[in-house]
Amino acid sequence: MKAVSRPLGRPVSLEVSSAGRTMSLPGAPDREYVVIRFGTSFENKAAAVKTIIPALDRDGIWRVTGYYIR
């Protein structure tokens, strides 16, 4: 995650813009996911969308499976 966000500088603001559960994502195995999107601004990027996707593993533990900034 640091490699993705480090070039953007420090976060200035972060606000949840959407969140929802789904059982499938393109190119990923079927299981329970939560897609959380944040409106974000950084020192070096005024407007961005950060997406974090945790998934429920077979052992019952939620783990982050996706982290994107666009």
C-alpha positions in Angstrom: 0.0 0.0 0.0 2.9 2.4 0.7 4.2 1.9 -2.8 0.9 3.1 -4.2 0.4 6.1 -1.9 3.9 7.3 -1.2 4.3 9.3 -4.5 1.1 11.2 -3.8 2.3 12.7 -0.5 0.5 12.8 2.8 -3.3 12.5 2.8 -5.1 15.8 3.3 -8.7 14.6 3.4 -10.5 11.3 3.3 -14.3 10.7 3.2 -16.2 7.5 2.5 -18.1 7.9 -0.7 -19.6 4.4 -1.0 -19.5 1.0 0.5 -21.2 -2.2 -0.4 -21.0 -6.0 -0.2 -20.8 -8.3 -3.1 -20.2 -12.0 -3.7 -18.2 -11.6 -6.9 -15.7 -9.3 -8.6 -14.4 -9.5 -12.1 -11.4 -11.9 -12.3 -11.6 -12.9 -8.7 -13.0 -16.1 -7.0 -16.6 -15.9 -5.7 -16.6 -15.1 -2.0 -17.8 -12.2 0.2 -16.2 -8.9 -0.5 -16.8 -5.3 0.7 -15.9 -2.6 -1.7 -15.2 0.7 0.1 -14.5 3.9 -1.9 -13.2 7.1 -0.5 -13.0 10.6 -1.9 -9.4 11.5 -1.1 -7.0 14.3 -1.6 -3.2 14.2 -1.1 -0.4 16.8 -1.0 0.5 15.9 -4.6 -2.9 14.9 -6.0 -5.9 17.2 -5.3 -8.6 14.7 -6.2 -8.4 10.9 -6.1 -10.6 7.9 -5.3 -9.1 5.3 -3.0 -10.7 1.9 -3.1 -10.1 -0.8 -0.5 -11.5 -4.3 -0.9 -11.5 -6.7 2.1 -12.6 -10.3 1.5 -13.8 -12.9 4.0 -11.4 -15.9 3.9 -12.3 -19.5 4.5 -10.9 -19.2 8.0 -13.4 -16.5 8.9 -10.9 -13.6 8.9 -11.3 -10.5 6.7 -8.2 -9.6 4.7 -7.5 -6.8 2.3 -7.4 -8.2 -1.2 -7.3 -4.9 -3.2 -6.0 -1.4 -2.7 -6.2 1.1 -5.5 -5.9 4.9 -5.9 -7.1 6.5 -9.1 
